[in-house]
């Protein structure tokens, strides 16, 4: 069976599994190290329990916002906190629409009910928001604001795009996810291609999760360090150790890498080497 023949729900699970198991991806949980409160097992559990939501997206019987909420609800089954919220934002429209073009058409059809469901899903996570964000997930008035303005889920992503690279993917036609898939296919099969793609994306785009937690200066510093790794000036293991010791987690790049893997797997990229 080729990866092209694997049902989209299973391909999404495979993408999530491959991302978390690849090593070394500087700063992220992988097969060689955990965080104090979040372990490899938590990510793998989420990969398993997301299956029902992915199948719902593949059937196209529900609305995208509700399916994202179902994915978050179903994977809140462990003590490891949020593991894949950003990945769900990318994977579910890709599964729903069958490909990037279909995903774009699907997200253009989102409405206010999708936006409300998404914010309810957001409230189940511990994902960081900008302190001054008008649409604060912790403010009960936000849902009223969304309804009064008639905001769709695409509107929400456009609102967040400047400060959140995962939301930006909805607005730019999954630009980075597409680029990551192309890098995977150009680099070759297997785990080293995943690591190379992660480092390439990290070297060229400031990770917005790092910015929210540590500031733009640190995000730029990690970009420069990733370039040094690609140029052979330092090892990925060395950068990984530095990120772990400083609590720096390029989590948004990891989410986009999962979407890239999903796309590449559907285009016959081989993970099995």
Helices and strands as residue ranges (DSSP letters): G 3-5, H 8-21, H 40-49, H 51-59, H 64-75, H 85-97, H 100-108, H 112-123, H 141-149, H 153-160, H 165-171, H 175-187, H 191-204, H 208-214, H 216-230, H 236-246, H 251-265
